[in-house]
Amino acid sequence: MPETKIIVINTAPLISLVAAVGDLTLLQSLYDQVLVPFEVCQEILAGGSSSFAVAEFEAAFWLQKWQNPLNISPLLLNSLDRGEAAVIQLAMNENITTVCIDETAGRRIARLSGLSLTGSIGILLRAKREGYLISMKEAIQRMTNKGIRLSETVIKFALQQSGESE
């Protein structure tokens, strides 16, 4: 199956990738286009208490950052946070088949909307498959050190798929 070349990405995977590998250049290497809805840009730039990943996001000039808010379906807004809803809406508006969402509810609604999915772990696994020198164990450790929660199931899957499980 050919890997998708265009994705719409949510806030959590952007932050997780910065935590895992220090920047967002993997996305630039793996995809021809990475679209970021206005609503996700706002979430990233709000930065929370630590402003973690803001500098890396701003430095990623190649990201296609939407400049205007989307007209998001009330169904999506009632089911998801604004960023996830915007990712799904933008993908549907632009006929993009793949979204990058980490949160369970967002992933479920994306599937119900007929979209293909990846997440931060999926991107790391794809990079490793394509020959990038990534230690999945170290990437997961850096993510958890930054407070990113991963289930034991996801960690076990990632380590097995990357060939790093004991």
N, C-alpha and C positions, 0 to 999 in steps of 0.2 A: 504494500500500500504506500503510495507516495506521501511524503510528509507535506502538510499544509505550508504555504508560503506567506499567508496573511492571517493575522489573528487580531482580535480585540481583547485587551487585557485590563484586568481589574487591579485595584489598589493593593490587596494583600500579596498577590504574586510579585508585583514590582518591589515591594518592601522585602519580601522573602528572598528574592534573587540578590538584592543588594546585601542582605545579611549573609547569604550563602557564599557569594563569590566576590563581593566588594563593589560591584558596579552592574550595569545593565548591558554591557557589550555582547554577552551571549545572545541576547535577543536580536541584536543587529546582525550577528553572524548566522543565526538560524532561520530568520524570516526576512522576506523581502519588504514586508510592511507590518508595522506594529501600530495599531490604532488605539488611542487613549481617549475615551469620551471626556468631555468637559467636566462632568461630575466627578470622574476619577482624578482628573488634574487638580480639582479643588480639594479633594480629600488628601491627596499627597502633599500639596502645597500648604495645607493647614498644619501638617507636620506633627500634631500632637505635642506632648510635653518635651520630646527629645529632638524633634525635627529630623529624625532618622530618615535617610534616603532622599531627602529634599535636594541636596546638592547633586547627587548622582542623577536624579530625575531631571533636574534643570540642565545638566550637562549633556543629556541624551537628546541632542538637537535633531537627530534622525527619527525620533518617535513622531508619529503623526498625531499631534495633540489637537483635539477638537476645540475650537475657539468659542463655540456657543452651546448653551444648554440644549438638550434634546427634548422633544415632546415625547415623554415616556408614557406608555400605556398604564392606565390606572391599575390594571391587573398585576403588572410587574411591580409597581410602586407599593401595592398593598401586600405583596408577598416577600419583598426583598428590600435590602437597604438601597439607597439611591445609586451608589456606584455599581453594584451588581445589576440592578435594573437597567442602568444606562448601557452597560456592556452588552447585555442581551438585545436591547432596543437598537443600538448602533449596528450590531451584527445583522439583525433582521433588516434594518433600513438599507444597508449597503450590500446585502446578499453575500455576507461573509459567513462561511460555514463553521469556523472554529473560534471558540472563546477560551480565555485563560482565566479561570475562577478557582479559588481554593475552598471557599466555604460550601458546606454541604447543601444548604437550601438553594444557593445560587446554582450549584451544579445540577441539582434536581430539576429546577425550573428551566435551565438551559437545555437539558435533555428533552424535557416535555415540549420545548419550543423547536425541537428538531435540530439542535446544534450539536456539533462535535465539541469535545472538551479536552483541555489539558490544564495543568496547574503548575505550580512552581516545581514540584518534584518531577512532573512529566517533562518539563523543559530541561531540567538538569540531567535526566535520564537520556533524553534525545541528544543533548550535547555530548554526553559520555559515549553514546552509540556512534556518534559522528566523529569521534576521535579526539575530543577535547579532554585534556588531562584534568579530570575532576575527581576528587575523592568524595564519594557520596557520604561516607562517615563524617568527614571533616565538615562538609557543607551542612549536614543535618545538625552537627554539634554547634556550628556558628549560628544557625537559625534558632536553635533552642536557647542558646546563650543570649540572643536578642529578644527572647520572650515569645517567639513564634511557636505555637503549639502544634505538634504533629502527633497523631494517634500512633500507638504501637503497631497497628495494622499497616499504616502508611510507611512507617519507618522500616518495618520488616520487608514490605513489598519493595521499597526503594533499594534496600541493601541486596535483596535477592536479585532484582532485575539488573543491578549494576555489577553483580558478581562479587560483592563485598561482604556477603553474609558468612558467618562462621560455619 
